[in-house]
């Protein structure tokens, strides 16, 4: 079980500086990687986040959370966008 931040949720119209989120919060090097492997790397590099693998396009909540990283993958499980906290 990973350590979790207390729930930090902001509506989409609030501004936040990514520096407010503890730990690493952007993984451009995982673009093109396997989604499940990317989730493992993300959670290892920042134990404050929960990495969520999701097929693109899938409707999601629009709130910003420092403790969540969406990993958008195609039908083959390949990461389509650089994962980031939010």
C-alpha positions as CSV (number, residue, x, y, z in Angstrom):
1,X,0.0,0.0,0.0
2,X,1.3,3.4,-0.9
3,X,1.4,6.4,1.4
4,X,-1.3,8.9,0.2
5,X,-1.6,12.6,0.5
6,X,-4.6,14.0,2.2
7,X,-7.2,14.6,-0.5
8,X,-6.3,17.7,-2.5
9,X,-9.1,18.5,-4.9
10,X,-9.6,21.7,-6.8
11,X,-12.3,22.6,-9.3
12,X,-11.1,23.1,-12.9
13,X,-11.5,26.9,-12.5
14,X,-9.0,27.2,-9.7
15,X,-5.3,27.9,-10.4
16,X,-2.6,25.8,-8.9
17,X,1.2,25.8,-9.3
18,X,2.5,22.3,-9.9
19,X,5.2,23.2,-7.4
20,X,2.4,22.8,-4.7
21,X,2.3,19.1,-5.4
22,X,5.0,17.2,-3.5
23,X,7.5,15.0,-5.4
24,X,7.9,14.4,-9.1
25,X,4.7,15.3,-11.1
26,X,5.6,15.0,-14.8
27,X,6.9,12.0,-16.7
28,X,7.6,12.8,-20.4
29,X,10.1,9.9,-20.6
30,X,7.1,7.4,-20.3
31,X,5.5,8.5,-23.5
32,X,5.3,5.4,-25.7
33,X,5.9,3.0,-22.8
34,X,3.5,0.3,-21.6
35,X,0.8,1.8,-19.4
36,X,1.0,-0.7,-16.6
37,X,4.8,-0.4,-16.5
38,X,4.5,3.4,-16.5
39,X,2.1,3.2,-13.5
40,X,4.6,1.2,-11.6
41,X,7.4,3.7,-12.4
42,X,5.3,6.7,-11.4
43,X,4.2,5.2,-8.1
44,X,7.8,4.2,-7.3
45,X,9.1,7.6,-8.1
46,X,6.4,9.5,-6.2
47,X,4.7,7.4,-3.5
48,X,2.3,10.3,-2.9
49,X,0.3,9.5,-6.1
50,X,-2.0,6.9,-7.4
51,X,-1.4,6.2,-11.1
52,X,-4.6,5.5,-13.0
53,X,-4.3,3.8,-16.4
54,X,-7.2,4.7,-18.7
55,X,-8.0,4.1,-22.4
56,X,-8.1,7.3,-24.5
57,X,-10.7,8.7,-24.8
58,X,-12.5,8.0,-21.5
59,X,-14.6,10.6,-19.7
60,X,-13.0,11.6,-16.4
61,X,-13.6,14.0,-13.6
62,X,-12.1,17.5,-14.3
63,X,-11.0,18.2,-10.8
64,X,-7.3,18.7,-10.1
65,X,-5.7,16.3,-7.6
66,X,-2.0,16.3,-6.6
67,X,-2.4,12.6,-5.6
68,X,-3.6,11.3,-9.0
69,X,-1.8,10.8,-12.3
70,X,-3.8,9.8,-15.4
71,X,-2.0,7.5,-17.8
72,X,-3.7,7.7,-21.1
73,X,-3.1,4.6,-23.3
74,X,-4.3,3.3,-26.7
75,X,-6.0,0.0,-27.3
76,X,-2.6,-1.7,-27.2
77,X,-1.8,-0.3,-23.7
78,X,0.8,2.2,-25.0
79,X,1.1,5.6,-23.3
80,X,-0.2,8.4,-25.6
81,X,0.5,11.5,-23.5
82,X,3.2,12.3,-21.0
83,X,1.7,11.5,-17.6
84,X,1.3,14.3,-15.1
85,X,-0.2,14.9,-11.7
86,X,-3.8,16.1,-11.8
